[in-house]
Amino acid sequence: MTDRVELLEERVATLASAVARLESRLAELEREPAAAGRSPGAPAEAPAREPVAEEGPVLPELPGSAPAVLVGRAFLGVGGAYLFRALTEAGTLPHLAGVALGLAYAAGWAWAADRSGRAGRRTDAALHGFLALAVALPLLWETTVKMRAVSPLAAALLLAAIGTVIFAAAWKHDLASVAWGATLGAVGTAWGLLLATTRIELFTLLLIALGAATLWATYGRRWHALRWPAALAADLAVLTLVYLAGRPGGPPEAYASLSPGRAVFVALLLFVVYAGSFAARTLARRRDVNVFEVFQTAAVLLAGYGGAVHLSQAAGTGGEALGVAALVLSALAYAAAFGFVQRDAAGARNFLFFSSLGLVLALTGGGLLAEGSSLAIVWAGFGLAAAVLGARYGRRSLTAHGAVELAAAGVPSGLLSAVLAAFAGPTSAAPPWPGIVAFVVAAGAAIAWAVTVAWRRRDPKEARAGLAATVFLAVSAAGAGVAAIGAVVGVLPAGAIAPARTAVLAAAAVGLAALRNRIGTDEAGWLAWAVLVSAALRVLLQDLPAGRPVPLFVGFVLCGAALLAVSGLGRRGSAPQSYDSRS
């Protein structure tokens, strides 16, 4: 802003000089007819002197005092600070009185900065703001760390007041340089006091408050880069707090007063403050999320909420409460996302942001509250609901969430382990039969896939086959394969188990290829080739090293026949349709 003002002043000065020359030339031309009409004996008027243009570039004048005056004020300001320090160290002034006078001296410079800003003297205002910081911050450090005349709590409150006053003056008069100085100075001093006093909880709270205040101030002034250092300082402080509080064997001796309970509160506060601020901004002002908000949300989710979970697990308590809190926050995130659910709205990016946050919180909260079959049912229910809502509102992101949740449900339900045991287990042993929950998850995936296919058929311009539909079909096909293996191996001798596995895989590949040929679902064709490759690898890696002729004969014949069948069905099938995808 200062550069623009200086450039404008330079151009105005140049224009003024040009106008003066034109006026002089015009006056001279007007005098020439008058001189021609005078009598020969009349005395000639002295010609007007044409103003001589200055050579070289015209230097713009700075709005404020002369440079020498500014330098003189700077020396006087720093000298006054050292005067108070000398009087305090010599014992002439009590420590508290010296601190009070020094801070009052700094406040005077802050008042001078505001006064200069109101008068339009931006250079003066910037100098006075930096002088206030140069006096107050070192004074606060020395009186807290060296003299120990101020308690850490009082130092934190005074530092917050100093940073707020000077930053407010900078914000009021649009002094970006002073705002940077106030932010970096306050953040750096807070980190120094955190390390020097070992009061990590107190100064972490201060850093979170400074980060939130800077965030909202930059929304008003659009000082976008200024929010990064304050946020990163708060994130790093919380990570340090979590590390020390959750350290095996307890925190170090210097941090013996550190409380895991208070550390959990501080870590959660980081997440709530930033995530709540982002939600309030996007919902109230209808603005799209930006790069900083996406990055910082991931950071506070990891450092804040993840840190709280880590501390609760280390202490063995509080996991249920955090799980409930995660589910509540997940519901709020999804509610915020559905404020932008309409496809024609300008908030598609916001919908993706909040729904993704809701997905992560839902998975985390479910993992903290349940395990095993209960967790699998919860995740499968979430996944099926997300798939249905994705089809209802035409949101591929919701469909992707459903795929993630149903795939995740396959782990605690035992479906994943059952698939591995059925097709990659010992060749002579029958695989164990999974529980009923594994087939519930597979059935939920089949329903989700059917809903997705119906959505595509109803509105083919809105979606095309993608990864989510492939995951739905893969989970449901895995359940069907496990059921087929369990039904077949129960009536076969041990020597026939290996060929039976190959037969099930080959039949599944042909069936998927036929499904693709029948209803035109690309994901079925992709899975057909994936299953066929798995069957071939099973024969090469399991049956071939065993060296038994009958399983090898059956395996190679089945794989070859399936390969021919899948290739033929692929050639006869219609070409896959190409649709435009939307988020």
N, C-alpha and C positions, 0 to 999 in steps of 0.2 A: 504493500500500500504506500509506503514511504517513497519507494522508487517511482511509482506512478505520479505522486504529487510533485516530486522534484522534476520529472520529465515535463509535466504540464506547465509548471512555473517557467521552465527554460523556454518552452515554445511560446508562452505568453510574452516573455521578455523579447524574444526575437520578433514576434509580430508587432509589438509596440515600437521597436526601433524602425521596422519597415514602414509603419504608418507615419512616424515622425518624418522620415525622409520624403515620403509622398506629399505630406502637407507642405514641407519646405519647398519642394519643386513646384507645387501648384501655386504657392504664393509668389514665387519668382516669375512664373508664366503670367500671372495676373498683373504684375508690376510692369512688364515689358510694354504693353500698349499705352500705359500711362506715361512712361518715359518718352515714348515716341511722340506723344501729343504735347509735350512741354516746349516752351520757347527755347531757342538755342542758348540764351544767356542764363536760363534758370539753372541753378546749381543742381547737379545730379545727386539723387539720394544714394546714400551708401548701400551697396548691394547687401542683401541679407546673407549672413554666413550659413552655409549649408552644414548641418551637423555631420561631423565625421563619424562614420561607423567604427565601432571598436573592432580591432583585429583579433582573431583567435576565438576560441569557443567561449561562450558566456557561461560562467559558473552559476548554477542555481543557488539561491539563498535558502538556507535551512530554516524551517519554521521553529524558531526558538532562539536561545541565547547564542552568542558567539562561541566558537570552539574553545577559546582560551577560558571563557567564563565557565563552560561546562567542565573542563579539566580542573579548574580551580575548585569547583564545588565537589568534584570527586575526591580531591586530596583532602579538603576540609572534612568531608563525611568520614573518610577512613581514619583521619587523624582524631576526630572526636570519639570514634569507637575505641581506639587505642588509649585515649585519655581515661575513659571509664574503666578499661581493663587495668591500667596502671594504678588507678586509685583503689580499685578493689583488691588487687594483689598486694598492695602496700598496707592494707588494713585501714586506710583512711575512710573507706566506705564499707559497711558490712556487706557480706556476700549478697544477701537478699536485696538490700538497697541498691547495690551495684547492678544486679540483674534487672531490677525494676527500672532503674534509670536508663540502662542500655536498651531495654525493650521500648521504653517511652521514646528514646532517641530514634530508634528504628521506625516507630509508629509515626514520628514526625516526618521522616522522609517518605513514608507511604502516603501520608496526607499531602505532602508536597507533590507527589506523583499524580495523585487524583486532581489536585488543583491545577497543575500544569496541563493535564489532559483536558480539563474543562475549558481552559483558555486556548486550546488548539496547539500548544507547544509540545508536539509529540516527542521531539528529541529530549527536551527537559524531562518530560514525564518518564520516558524510558530510563534515563540516567537515575532519576530519583528512585524508581522502582528497584533497579539493580543495587543501588546504595542501601535501600532498606533490607534487601536480602543479604548483602555482604555484611551488614552489621548484626542482623538478628540471628542468622543460622550459626555462624561460628560461636557467638555468645551463648546460644542455647546448648551447643555441643560441649563447650568447655565447662559451663556451670553444672551440667548434668554428669559428665564423665570424669573431669579432672577435679573440680572443686566439690562435687557432690552436694551442691547447695540446693538443687532442685530434684525432687523425686521423679522416677520414670513416668509416673502417671501425669504429674504436672508438666513434664517435658512434652509428653504426647499431646496434651491439651494445648499447650502453648504453640507447639509446632503446627497443629491443625489451624489454630487461630492465625498465625503468621502467614501460612500458605493461603488461607482463605482470603485474608484482607488484601494481600498483594495480587493474587490471581483475580479477585473481583475488580480491582482497579484496572488491571490489564484487560479484562473482558469488557468492562464498561467503555473503555476508550480504544478498543481494538488494537492493543499492543501485543502482537503475537510473540515478539522476542521476550518481553517480560513474562508472558504466560509460560513460555518454555523454561525460563529461568526459575520461576516459582515452582513449576511441576518437578523439574529435575532436582532442584535444590531440596524441596520437601521430601521427595522420594529417597534421594540419596542420604539425607540426614536421618530419616526414619530407619533406613537399613543400617546405617552406622550405629544408631542408638540400640537397635535390635541386637546387634552383635556385641556391643560394649556392655549393655546392661543385662543381657540374657533374658529379658522380658519379652520373649518371642510372641506370646499370645497377644499382649497389649499392642505391640507395634505392628503385628499382622492385621489386627482390627483397624489400626490407623491406616495402613496401606490399602486395605479394602475400601475404606471410606474415601481416601484420596482418589482411588481409581474410579469409584462410582461418581464422585463429584466432577472429575475431569471428563468422564464420559458424557454426562449431561451438558456440561459447559461446551464441549466440542460440538454437540448437536446444534447449539445455538449459533456458534461462530464458524462452524465448518472447519475447525482446525483438526483435520482428520488424523494427521500423523501424531498429534499430541496424546491421543488416548492409548497408543501402543506402549510407551515406557511405563506408564502408571499401571496398566493392566498386567504387563509381564512381571513387574515388581511384586504385585499382589499374588500372582500365580506362584512365583518362586518362593515367596514367604510361606504360603500354605503348604507347598511341597516340602519345604524344610521342616515346618511344624509337624506334618504327618510323619516324616522320616524319624524325627527325634522322639515323638510320642509313641510310635509303634516299633521302636527299636527293640530287638530281642535283649532281654535283660534289663529293660528300662532305659530311660533317657540318661545322658551323661550327667556327671555330678554337678556341673555348672547349671544344668537345667533340671535339677531335682524337683523343683516346684511345679514342673509342667504336668498338667492334668489331662489324661486322655479324654475325659468327658468334655472339658472345655475345648480341647483340640477338635473333637467331632463337631461341636457347635460352630467353631470358627470356620472349619472346612465347608460345612453346609451353608454357612452364611455367604461365602464367596460364590457358591453356585446360585443361591437364591437371588442375591443382589444383581448379578450380571444377567442371568436368564430372565429374571423379572423385568429388568430394565429393557432388555431387547423386546420382550413381549409387549410391554407397555408402549414402546415407541412404534412398533409395527402395527399394533392394533389401533392405538389412539390416533396416530398420524397417518395411517395407511401408507407406510413407506416400505419399500422392499429391503430385505436384509442385505447387508454389504459384506465384503470380505472380512473385515475385522470382526463383525458379529458372528460369522460362521466359525472363524478361527477361535475366538475367545469362548464361544459356547463349548466347543470341543475341549478346550483347555480347562474350563471350570468343571466340565463333566468328569474329566479325568482327575484333576487335582482336588476339586472340591468334593463332589459326590463320591468319586472313586476313593479318595483319601479317607472319607468318613466310613465307607464300607470296610476298607482295610483296617482302620483302627478298631471298629466294632468287632471284626473277626479276630483280631489279635487279642482283644480283651475278652472275647467270648460272650459278649452281651450286646444288646441293642440292634441285632440284625433284623429282627421282626419289625421293629419300628421304622427302620430305614426302608425295608421292603414295602411297608404300607405307604410311606412317604413317596417312594418311587412310583407306585401305582397311582397315587393321587396326582402327582406331578405329570405322569403320563396321560392321565385323563384330561388334565388341563391343557397339556400340549396338543393333544388331538382336538380338543374343543377350539383352541386357537387356530389350528390348521383348518378346521371346517369353516372358519370365518372367511377363508379364501377358496372355498371348494368349487365355486362356479368356474367352469373352464374358460369363460370369456372374460373373467376378471383379470386385473393386472397383477394379482398376487400369486401367480403360479410358483414363483421362487419361495415365497413365504410358506405356502402350503407344503412344499417339499421339505423346507427347513423344520417346521414345527412337527410335521408328521414323523420325520426321521428321528427327532428328539423324543417323541412319544414312543417310538419303537424301541429305542435303546433303553429308555426308562422302564418300559413294560417288561422287556426281557430281564433286566437287572432286578426289578422288584419281584417278578415271579421266581427268579432263581434264589432270592433271599427268603421268600416265604414258603416255598414248597420244594420238593425233590422227588425223584422217581416218577411213579405213575401220575401223581397229582400234578406235578409240574408239566408233564407231557400233555395232560388233558387241558391245562390252562393255556399253554402255548398253542396247542392245536385249535382251541376255541378262538383265540386271538387271530390266528392265521386264517381260519375260515371266515371270520367276520371281516377281516381286512380284504380278503378276496371278493366277498360279496359287495362290500362298499365300493371297492375299486371298480367293479363292473357297473354298479348302480350310478356312480358319478363320473365314470369314464376317466378314472385316475390310474395310470399305470404305476405310479409310485406306491399307491396303496396295495395294488396287486403284488408288487415286489415285496412289500412288507409281509404280506401273507405267505409268500414263498419262503422268506427267511424264517418266520416263526414256525411254519410246518416242518421245514428242514431241521430246525433246532429241536422241535418236539421229538424227532426221530432218535435223538441221543438218549434222553432219560426214559423213553418208552421201551427201549431195548430193540427197536427196529433195526438200527444200524448194526449193532452187534449180531443180530440174527441173520442179516444179509451176509455179513462177512463169514459167519460160521456155516451158512448154507452153501455158499459158492466158493469159498476159499479155505474151508476147514480141512481137517484130515480126510483123505480120500476113502478110508474104510470105515469111518465113524459117522453115525447118523447125527445131524445137527440138532441142537436142543430146540424145543418148541417155544417160541416167545409167548409172552402174556397177551391177554386180550387187548391191552392198551395199544400195543404196536399195530394191531389191525384197525383200531379206532383211528389212529393217526393216519394210516394209509387210506381209510375210507374218507376221512376229512379232506385229504389231498385230492382224492378222486372227485369229490363234490366241487372243490375249488377249481379243478381243471375243467369240469363240465360247465361251471358258471362262466369261466373265462372264455371258453369256446362259444358258448351261447351269446356272450357279449360281442364277440368278434363277428358272429354271423348276423347279429341284429344291426350292428353299425360298423361295417368293415372299414370305413374310412377313418375310424378313430383309433384303430390298434392293429397290430400284426403279431404273429407268433414271436415270442421272446423268451428270455431266460426264465421269467417267473412261471410261465406255462410249462416250460420244460421241467422245472423243479417239481411242480405239482404232479405231472405225469410220471416222473422218475420215482417219487415217493410212493405213489399208488402202485406202480409196476413192481417196486421192490416188495411191497406187502403181498402182492399177488404171487410173486416168485417164491417168497418164503413159504406161503401157504401151499403152493404146488410141490415144492421140495418136501415139506413135511408130510404131505399126503402120499407122495410116491415112495419115499424111502422107508415108510413104515411097513410096506408089504414086500420089499425087495431084500435079497440077501446082501451081505456086506460087499461082495465083489461087484455088485451092480450099482452101487451108490455113485461112483465116479461117472459112468456113462449117463446115469439119470440126471446128474447135474448139467452135463453138457446138453442133453436133450431138452431140458427146461430152458436153458439159455437160448438155444437155437430156435425153439418154438416161440419164445418171447420176442426174438428179433423179427421173425417172420410175421408174427401177429402185429407188432408195432408198424412194420412196413405196410401191412394190409390196412391197418387203421388209417395211416397217412393217405394211402391210395383211395380209401373209401370216403373220408370226410375232409380231406385236404388240410390236415393239421401238420405243419412243418415240424413241430417238436417231436411228433411220433417218428418221423423219418430220421431225425437226428439221433434219437434214442435207439432206433433199430440198429444203426451202425455202431453205436457205442456198446450195445449189448453183444453184438456179433464179435467185436474186437475183444471183449471180455471173455467170451467163450473160447476164442482162439488162444488167448493168453493162458487160460486155465488148462487147456490141453497141452500146450507147450511147456508150461512151468510146473504142472502137477502130474499129469498122466505120462508124459514122455520120460521124465527122470525115473518113474516107477518101472517102466519097461514092460508092462503087461500087455500082451497083444490085443486081447479083446477090447479093453477100454480104449486103446489107441485106435483100433479099427473103427469103433463106433464114433469116437470123438472126431476123427478126421472126416469121416463120411458125413456126419451131421453138420459139421462146420462148412464143408464144401457145399452141401445141398442148401443150407441156409444162405450162404453167400450168393448162390445162383438165384435163389428165390427172391432175396431182398433186392438184388440188382434188377431182376425182371420186373418186380412190382414198382421199383423206382422209375424205370423207363416207361411203363404203362401209365403211371400216375400223371395227373395234370401238373403243369408247371406251378410252383408256388406263387400265390398272389402277393403283390407288393403293395403295402399300405403305408400311409403316412403315420408316423408315431408321434404321439404327444405325451408330455409328461403328466 
